[in-house]
Amino acid sequence: NTIEFTGALHATIVKQVRLKNPSNNTLSYNAILLGRDAEDFSLPKGNTVTISPSRQGIVNVEFTIRFLHPAEAVLILISNKVDGVDGATLTFSLKSEVKNIEPLGMTKCRSPCYEL
């Protein structure tokens, strides 16, 4: 699965990864960010999520677009044993794309175009 972060240059984008627990046991996951641009992504609500039986859990992934080139990383969710039960390890590809560039500010100046 690929999670795409698209927006304007310097924009901060938050995406949610929704995890469902269909079992009758509690599941717990540790989230890890790896890859070339992993330091540009963050997990603002922490890197651990616990999901009660028959419930959902959410992992927030945040990214601020700082460069024009696409950023790439991988989100890995590794299960912790809770109640003697392990969940499956989950992986997501994270990619960014700049859709537009808006100026942070403008400066007006006057100068001659050419002088002999």
C-alpha positions as CSV (number, residue, x, y, z in Angstrom):
1,N,0.0,0.0,0.0
2,T,1.2,3.5,-0.8
3,I,0.3,6.6,1.2
4,E,0.7,9.8,-0.9
5,F,1.5,13.2,0.6
6,T,0.6,15.8,-2.0
7,G,0.4,19.5,-1.5
8,A,2.1,22.9,-1.8
9,L,5.8,23.4,-1.0
10,H,6.2,24.1,2.7
11,A,2.8,22.6,3.5
12,T,2.4,20.2,6.4
13,I,0.3,17.2,5.6
14,V,-1.1,14.6,8.1
15,K,-2.3,11.2,6.9
16,Q,-4.0,8.6,9.1
17,V,-3.4,4.9,8.8
18,R,-6.5,3.1,10.1
19,L,-5.9,-0.4,11.6
20,K,-8.7,-2.8,12.3
21,N,-8.6,-5.5,14.8
22,P,-11.2,-8.2,13.9
23,S,-9.9,-10.7,16.5
24,N,-11.0,-11.2,20.1
25,N,-7.6,-10.3,21.4
26,T,-5.9,-6.9,22.0
27,L,-3.2,-6.0,19.4
28,S,-0.3,-3.6,19.8
29,Y,2.0,-2.3,17.2
30,N,5.3,-0.3,17.2
31,A,5.7,2.0,14.2
32,I,9.1,2.6,12.6
33,L,10.0,4.9,9.7
34,L,12.8,3.8,7.4
35,G,14.3,4.9,4.1
36,R,16.1,7.7,2.3
37,D,13.8,10.5,3.6
38,A,12.5,8.9,6.8
39,E,13.8,11.8,8.9
40,D,11.3,14.1,7.1
41,F,8.3,12.1,8.2
42,S,7.2,11.9,11.8
43,L,4.7,10.1,14.1
44,P,3.2,13.1,16.1
45,K,1.1,10.9,18.4
46,G,3.9,8.4,19.2
47,N,5.1,5.2,17.7
48,T,2.9,2.8,19.6
49,V,-0.7,2.0,19.0
50,T,-2.9,-0.5,21.0
51,I,-6.1,-1.8,19.4
52,S,-8.8,-3.3,21.6
53,P,-10.7,-6.4,20.3
54,S,-13.1,-5.6,17.4
55,R,-12.0,-2.0,17.4
56,Q,-9.9,0.3,15.2
57,G,-6.6,2.1,15.9
58,I,-5.1,5.1,14.1
59,V,-1.5,5.9,13.4
60,N,-0.9,9.6,12.3
61,V,2.0,10.2,9.9
62,E,3.1,13.8,9.4
63,F,5.2,15.3,6.6
64,T,6.3,18.8,5.8
65,I,7.2,19.3,2.1
66,R,10.6,21.0,2.2
67,F,12.1,20.2,-1.2
68,L,10.8,19.9,-4.8
69,H,12.1,16.4,-5.2
70,P,9.8,13.6,-4.2
71,A,10.5,12.1,-0.7
72,E,10.2,8.4,-0.1
73,A,10.2,6.3,3.1
74,V,8.6,3.2,4.5
75,L,6.3,2.9,7.5
76,I,6.6,-0.5,9.2
77,L,4.2,-1.6,11.9
78,I,5.6,-4.4,14.0
79,S,3.3,-6.3,16.3
80,N,4.0,-6.7,20.0
81,K,2.7,-9.8,21.8
82,V,-0.4,-8.9,23.9
83,D,-2.3,-11.7,25.6
84,G,0.0,-14.2,23.8
85,V,-1.2,-13.1,20.4
86,D,1.0,-11.6,17.6
87,G,-0.5,-9.6,14.7
88,A,0.8,-9.5,11.2
89,T,3.7,-7.1,10.4
90,L,2.4,-4.3,8.1
91,T,4.3,-2.1,5.7
92,F,3.3,1.1,3.8
93,S,5.2,3.0,1.2
94,L,5.3,6.8,1.9
95,K,5.7,9.2,-1.1
96,S,5.4,12.9,-1.5
97,E,4.7,15.1,-4.5
98,V,4.7,18.9,-4.8
99,K,1.5,20.1,-6.5
100,N,2.1,23.8,-6.5
101,I,4.5,26.5,-5.2
102,E,3.2,29.5,-3.4
103,P,5.6,32.3,-2.5
104,L,6.4,32.9,1.2
105,G,6.7,36.6,0.5
106,M,7.3,39.2,-2.2
107,T,9.8,42.0,-2.5
108,K,9.5,44.9,-4.8
109,C,12.7,46.7,-6.0
110,R,13.6,49.2,-8.8
111,S,16.8,49.2,-10.6
112,P,18.0,50.1,-14.1
113,C,18.0,47.2,-16.5
114,Y,21.2,48.3,-18.3
115,E,23.8,51.0,-18.0
116,L,26.7,51.9,-20.3
